[in-house]
Amino acid sequence: MESLILIILIIIPGSWSGNWRVTSGDQCALKGSSVVIKCEYDYPLDHMVTAVGWSKTLYVSGKRRRFLLSRLPSPPEHFVYVGDRWSDCSLQINDVQHIDKGAYFFTFETTLNTWTSKASARLSVRELTTVVEPSTVTEGDNVRLTCVSGCPTPINIVWFRDGQRVSNSVFQAGREDAGSYYCAALGQETVRSASVALNVQYLPENISISMDPPHVVEGSSVNLTCSSAANPAAHSYTWYSQGIASSVSSMLQVGSGQVLSLPSVDASHTGLYLCQAANQLGENNSTEVLLVIKRKNPDGLSLLILAGIGLSVLVTLVLTLLLFWLKQRTRAENKAVYDSRLSGRGLSSLDPSDSVNANIYMLPPSTPSSPPPVTATQDSAPHSQRKSHHEHDDPPAYEDEVTYSTVTITPRNPSLPHHMNNSRVLRDSWSKAGENDDSVIYASVAKSS
């Protein structure tokens, strides 16, 4: 029996000679990074590997138990076997989280046996930590940024402030440098630290005064508001004033608080106003603001009355011009009608029914070929009648002012005596001679008294 056992050991060298082994080391990984747990294994030469796997020790009900990684709840591709079935048994863990820390074991099966590592590979998880020294500074002080990884393996880091890359980790702080700083692994910017704020303090600056309302009338109220940029914020405001007519050359304190209220202002409030803002670091003054109080306008009612009078005068003037124009237009129309009646109405168009033309007579001349001379009636007419006749040559202003009682048109016959030209016998004979003669007719127009 002993001989048989010895033969078996000779035929299968290494089976019981201690060639079974798994070698791995502990790893430290940053949260959010990827890590590879290095591992090597060995087995007898006459064996063939048929299965490999990793497991993790967990505490369940106070006891340690091993669970295959394939059975643990985890995101896809979180655990990836990157070894082979000959000698490399490395394991890669992606997006490492604190839950991934612990002890890991490698197990492999061969055609003749199963082997599990005796020692575990421990994974520790750390985070990048940002240190800002000091975290609160006064403007002009120096600041140093330090990034601590927690793992012994050095890494290259970069700095960010409010998401923007920062080139220097040591600098002189200004108010624009205030913000949140963090460090990250170069090439793996998602592997980053938590943010740390840098607080840069400075005196109150850019102090300004606003006035509400901007234009102040005597008797009204006004509010002056003081604003400033400061860190920490201004905790006190003091107001000073200097009157324009004041004999005091220095400014006097007139109030405190961010808002200075002046109710029912008068001329004495006119002057320069200044605001002083202060915080823990010190104080600063604003520029001076001039407050001008306008007097009330006592002549406002008088101006309204004058405006009303002016408007009334303007309306009266317009109406006067309109009436004058209408009167001139009426006079021109009447004159045109009168002129048309004098010049446009011929003797042949005289209507006996017209009251004006009812007593107009036309007598034919005795000699058609010769022009009639002036009638005896014309010659013997008194000088007053001729004067009246000439006066009526010009058109009167109104047509109803001229009234004609009798108009006698008598052609003169040169063969008859002068005194017979006016006889009724001649008129009868001439009327028989013809009424359609085209001879020139001279007449005398007499106006009744």
C-alpha positions in Angstrom: 0.0 0.0 0.0 2.8 2.4 0.8 4.5 1.5 -2.5 1.3 2.4 -4.4 1.0 5.8 -2.7 4.7 6.5 -3.6 4.1 5.6 -7.2 1.2 8.0 -7.4 3.2 10.8 -6.0 5.9 10.2 -8.6 3.5 10.0 -11.5 1.7 13.2 -10.5 4.4 15.6 -9.4 3.2 18.7 -7.7 -0.2 17.4 -6.7 0.7 17.4 -3.1 4.0 19.3 -3.4 2.6 22.8 -2.5 2.5 24.4 -6.0 -1.1 25.6 -5.5 -1.0 29.4 -4.7 -2.7 32.8 -5.2 -0.7 36.0 -4.7 -2.5 39.4 -4.4 -1.9 42.7 -2.6 -3.9 45.4 -0.9 -5.1 48.4 -2.8 -6.1 52.0 -2.0 -8.4 53.8 -4.4 -9.9 57.2 -4.6 -13.7 57.5 -4.6 -14.9 57.7 -8.2 -11.8 56.3 -9.7 -11.0 52.9 -11.2 -8.6 50.5 -9.5 -7.1 47.1 -10.5 -6.4 44.6 -7.7 -3.2 42.8 -8.9 -3.3 39.0 -8.6 -1.3 35.9 -9.7 -2.1 32.2 -9.2 -0.4 28.8 -9.8 -1.4 25.2 -9.9 0.2 21.8 -10.9 1.1 21.4 -14.6 -1.1 18.4 -15.2 -4.2 20.5 -14.3 -6.4 22.5 -16.5 -8.4 25.6 -15.3 -12.1 25.3 -15.9 -13.5 28.2 -13.9 -12.4 31.4 -12.1 -14.2 33.9 -9.8 -13.9 36.5 -7.1 -15.8 36.8 -3.9 -16.2 39.3 -1.1 -16.6 38.9 2.6 -19.7 40.4 4.0 -21.1 40.4 7.5 -24.5 38.8 7.7 -26.3 38.4 11.1 -22.9 39.0 12.8 -21.1 36.4 10.8 -18.7 36.7 7.9 -19.7 35.0 4.7 -18.3 35.0 1.2 -20.5 36.1 -1.7 -19.5 35.8 -5.4 -19.3 39.3 -6.9 -21.6 38.2 -9.7 -24.3 37.7 -7.1 -23.9 41.1 -5.5 -26.1 44.0 -6.6 -23.9 46.4 -8.6 -24.0 48.6 -11.7 -23.1 46.9 -15.0 -19.3 46.6 -15.6 -18.6 47.6 -12.0 -16.6 44.4 -11.4 -14.6 43.3 -14.4 -12.2 40.2 -14.4 -9.1 41.3 -16.4 -7.0 38.2 -15.8 -6.8 34.9 -17.7 -6.9 31.1 -17.1 -3.2 30.5 -16.9 -1.6 32.8 -14.3 -3.2 36.3 -14.1 -6.2 36.7 -11.8 -6.4 40.6 -11.7 -9.8 42.3 -10.9 -10.8 45.8 -12.0 -13.4 47.9 -10.1 -14.8 50.9 -11.8 -16.3 54.0 -10.2 -15.1 53.0 -6.8 -17.4 53.9 -3.9 -17.1 53.5 -0.2 -19.3 50.4 -0.3 -16.6 48.6 -2.3 -14.1 48.6 0.5 -13.4 45.2 2.1 -11.7 41.8 1.7 -11.7 40.0 -1.7 -10.8 36.4 -2.4 -9.9 34.6 -5.7 -11.2 31.1 -6.4 -10.4 28.8 -9.4 -11.3 25.3 -10.4 -9.3 22.8 -12.4 -10.1 19.4 -13.9 -9.0 17.8 -10.7 -9.3 20.3 -7.9 -10.7 23.7 -6.6 -8.5 26.3 -5.0 -9.3 29.5 -3.0 -6.7 32.1 -2.0 -5.7 31.8 1.7 -5.1 35.5 2.1 -7.5 38.2 1.1 -6.8 41.3 -1.0 -8.1 44.3 0.9 -9.4 47.4 -0.8 -9.5 50.8 1.0 -11.4 53.8 -0.4 -10.3 57.4 0.2 -11.4 60.8 -1.1 -9.5 63.9 -2.3 -9.6 66.6 0.3 -9.1 70.3 -0.4 -7.5 72.5 2.2 -7.6 76.3 1.8 -5.3 78.2 4.2 -6.6 80.4 5.5 -10.2 80.0 4.4 -11.1 83.6 5.5 -8.7 86.3 4.6 -8.5 90.1 4.3 -8.0 91.4 0.8 -4.3 91.4 0.0 -3.4 88.4 2.2 -1.7 85.2 0.8 -3.7 82.0 0.3 -2.4 78.4 -0.1 -4.4 75.5 -1.6 -3.5 71.9 -0.7 -5.1 68.7 -2.0 -4.9 65.5 0.2 -5.6 62.2 -1.4 -5.4 59.8 1.6 -3.7 57.1 -0.6 0.0 56.5 -0.5 0.3 56.5 -4.3 1.0 60.1 -5.5 -1.3 61.5 -8.2 -1.3 64.6 -10.4 -4.0 67.1 -9.5 -5.6 70.3 -10.9 -7.4 73.1 -9.2 -10.8 74.7 -9.9 -12.7 77.7 -8.6 -16.5 77.7 -9.3 -15.9 75.3 -12.1 -13.1 77.4 -13.7 -9.5 76.1 -13.8 -7.0 77.8 -11.5 -3.4 77.9 -12.5 -1.8 78.8 -9.1 -2.2 77.1 -5.8 -0.6 80.0 -3.9 -1.7 83.6 -4.6 -2.5 87.0 -3.1 -6.2 87.1 -2.4 -8.4 89.8 -4.0 -12.1 90.1 -3.8 -12.4 88.5 -7.2 -10.7 85.3 -5.8 -13.6 84.6 -3.4 -15.4 81.4 -4.3 -15.5 77.6 -4.0 -12.3 75.7 -4.6 -11.8 71.9 -5.3 -9.0 69.7 -6.6 -9.4 66.8 -9.1 -7.2 64.0 -10.5 -5.6 65.0 -13.8 -7.2 63.1 -16.6 -10.0 62.0 -14.3 -11.7 65.3 -13.4 -14.7 63.4 -12.1 -12.5 62.2 -9.3 -12.6 65.3 -7.3 -12.7 66.7 -3.8 -15.6 68.4 -2.0 -15.6 72.2 -2.5 -14.2 74.6 0.1 -15.1 78.3 0.2 -12.6 81.1 0.3 -14.0 84.2 2.0 -12.2 87.4 1.1 -13.1 90.4 3.3 -12.7 94.1 2.5 -13.8 97.6 3.6 -17.0 99.2 2.4 -16.4 100.5 -1.1 -18.5 102.0 -4.0 -20.7 103.8 -1.5 -23.5 105.7 -3.2 -26.5 107.8 -2.2 -29.9 107.6 -4.0 -32.6 110.2 -3.6 -36.4 109.5 -3.7 -38.0 111.5 -5.2 -35.2 112.9 -7.3 -36.8 116.4 -7.4 -37.9 117.8 -4.0 -40.4 120.6 -3.5 -40.7 122.6 -0.4 -43.1 121.0 2.1 -42.7 117.4 0.7 -40.7 114.5 2.1 -37.5 112.9 0.7 -35.6 109.7 1.5 -31.9 109.4 1.1 -30.6 105.7 0.8 -27.0 104.7 1.3 -25.6 101.6 -0.6 -22.2 100.0 -0.4 -20.2 96.9 -1.5 -18.5 95.3 1.6 -17.6 92.0 3.0 -18.8 91.6 5.6 -21.8 93.8 4.9 -21.8 97.3 6.5 -23.3 97.1 9.9 -23.7 100.9 10.5 -24.4 104.0 8.4 -23.9 107.6 9.6 -25.2 110.7 7.8 -23.5 114.1 7.7 -24.7 117.4 6.2 -23.5 120.9 5.5 -25.9 123.6 4.6 -25.2 125.9 1.7 -26.0 129.0 3.7 -24.4 127.6 6.9 -21.5 129.5 8.4 -20.0 126.2 9.7 -17.3 124.8 7.3 -17.4 121.3 8.7 -20.2 118.7 8.2 -22.5 117.9 11.0 -24.0 114.6 11.8 -27.7 114.6 11.0 -28.8 111.0 11.3 -27.9 107.3 11.2 -29.2 104.1 9.5 -29.2 103.1 5.9 -32.1 105.4 5.0 -32.3 109.1 6.1 -35.9 110.4 6.0 -36.5 114.1 5.8 -40.3 114.9 6.2 -41.7 118.3 5.3 -38.5 119.8 4.0 -37.9 123.5 3.6 -35.1 125.8 2.4 -32.9 125.0 5.5 -32.5 121.4 4.3 -30.7 122.5 1.1 -27.1 121.5 1.2 -24.5 118.7 0.8 -25.2 115.3 2.3 -22.6 112.5 2.9 -23.0 108.8 4.0 -20.4 106.9 6.0 -20.6 103.1 5.9 -18.6 100.9 8.4 -18.0 97.1 8.9 -15.6 95.1 11.1 -12.6 96.1 9.0 -13.2 99.8 9.0 -15.2 102.6 7.4 -15.4 104.6 4.2 -17.3 107.7 3.0 -19.5 108.3 0.0 -19.2 111.2 -2.4 -21.2 114.3 -1.4 -24.7 114.7 -2.9 -26.4 118.1 -3.2 -30.0 118.3 -2.1 -31.9 121.3 -3.6 -35.3 122.2 -2.3 -37.5 123.9 -4.8 -40.0 126.5 -3.7 -43.7 126.1 -4.3 -45.0 128.1 -7.3 -47.5 130.7 -5.8 -48.3 132.1 -9.2 -49.7 128.9 -10.5 -53.3 130.2 -10.3 -52.3 133.5 -11.9 -50.7 131.6 -14.8 -53.9 129.6 -15.3 -55.9 132.9 -15.4 -53.5 134.5 -17.8 -53.7 131.4 -20.0 -57.5 131.6 -20.0 -57.5 135.3 -20.9 -55.0 134.7 -23.7 -57.2 131.9 -25.0 -60.3 134.1 -24.9 -58.5 136.9 -26.8 -57.3 134.5 -29.4 -60.8 133.1 -29.9 -62.3 136.6 -30.2 -59.7 137.6 -32.7 -60.4 134.6 -34.8 -64.1 135.2 -34.8 -63.6 138.9 -35.7 -61.5 137.9 -38.7 -64.0 135.3 -39.7 -66.9 137.8 -39.6 -64.9 140.4 -41.5 -64.1 137.9 -44.2 -67.7 136.8 -44.5 -68.8 140.5 -44.8 -66.2 141.1 -47.6 -67.3 138.0 -49.4 -71.0 139.0 -49.2 -70.2 142.5 -50.6 -68.2 141.1 -53.4 -71.0 138.7 -54.3 -73.6 141.5 -54.3 -71.3 143.7 -56.5 -70.9 140.8 -59.0 -74.6 140.3 -59.2 -75.2 144.0 -59.8 -72.5 144.3 -62.5 -73.9 141.3 -64.3 -77.4 142.9 -64.4 -76.1 146.2 -65.8 -73.7 144.8 -68.4 -75.2 141.5 -69.3 -78.9 142.5 -69.8 -79.6 143.9 -73.3 -82.5 146.1 -74.4 -84.0 143.2 -76.4 -84.3 141.2 -73.2 -86.2 143.8 -71.3 -89.3 142.4 -69.8 -92.3 144.8 -69.6 -93.4 142.9 -66.5 -90.3 143.9 -64.6 -91.1 146.8 -62.2 -87.8 148.5 -63.1 -88.1 148.1 -66.8 -91.8 148.7 -67.1 -91.4 152.4 -68.1 -88.5 151.9 -70.6 -89.4 152.9 -74.2 -87.4 152.4 -77.3 -88.1 154.6 -80.3 -86.6 153.8 -83.8 -84.4 156.4 -85.5 -85.7 158.2 -88.5 -82.6 157.6 -90.5 -81.2 154.1 -90.1 -78.0 155.0 -91.8 -76.9 157.9 -89.7 -76.2 157.7 -86.0 -78.7 159.5 -83.8 -77.5 162.6 -82.1 -78.1 163.3 -78.5 -81.8 163.8 -77.8 -83.3 167.1 -76.8 -84.3 165.5 -73.5 -80.6 164.8 -72.9 -79.5 168.3 -74.0 -82.2 170.1 -72.0 -81.8 168.0 -68.9 -80.9 170.1 -65.9 -77.4 170.1 -64.7 -78.5 168.3 -61.5 -79.9 165.4 -63.6 -76.7 165.1 -65.5 -74.8 165.1 -62.2 -77.1 162.5 -60.9 -76.6 160.5 -64.1 -72.8 160.6 -63.6 -73.0 159.7 -60.0 -74.9 156.6 -60.9 -72.3 155.5 -63.4 -70.4 153.9 -60.5 -72.1 150.8 -59.0 -73.6 151.4 -55.6 -72.6 149.4 -52.6 -76.0 147.6 -52.6 -78.4 147.1 -55.5 -81.6 148.0 -53.6 -80.4 151.5 -53.0 -81.0 152.5 -56.8 -84.6 152.9 -58.0 -85.5 154.0 -61.5 -89.0 155.5 -62.1 -88.9 156.2 -65.9 -86.3 155.6 -68.5 -87.0 157.0 -72.0 -84.8 156.0 -74.9 -85.3 158.5 -77.8 -83.2 158.4 -81.0 -82.6 161.9 -82.3 -83.6 162.8 -85.8 -81.3 165.5 -87.1 -83.9 166.7 -89.7 -86.3 167.8 -87.0 -86.1 170.8 -84.8 -84.5 170.4 -81.4 -87.7 170.9 -79.5 -89.6 168.3 -81.4 -87.4 165.4 -80.6 -89.3 164.9 -77.4 -92.8 165.0 -78.8 -95.1 162.1 -78.4 -96.1 162.3 -82.1 -92.6 161.5 -83.1 -92.4 158.6 -80.8 -95.5 157.1 -82.3 -94.2 157.5 -85.8 -90.9 156.1 -85.0 -92.3 153.1 -83.3 -94.1 152.3 -86.5 -91.0 152.6 -88.5 -89.6 149.5 -87.0 -88.5 148.1 -83.7 -85.7 145.9 -84.8 -83.3 148.5 -85.9 -79.7 148.0 -84.9 -78.8 151.6 -84.7 -76.9 153.0 -81.8 -79.3 154.4 -79.2 -78.4 157.2 -76.9 -80.6 157.7 -73.8 -81.0 159.7 -70.7 -81.7 158.1 -67.4 -83.4 160.2 -64.8 -83.8 159.1 -61.2 -87.1 160.0 -59.5 -86.9 162.2 -56.5 
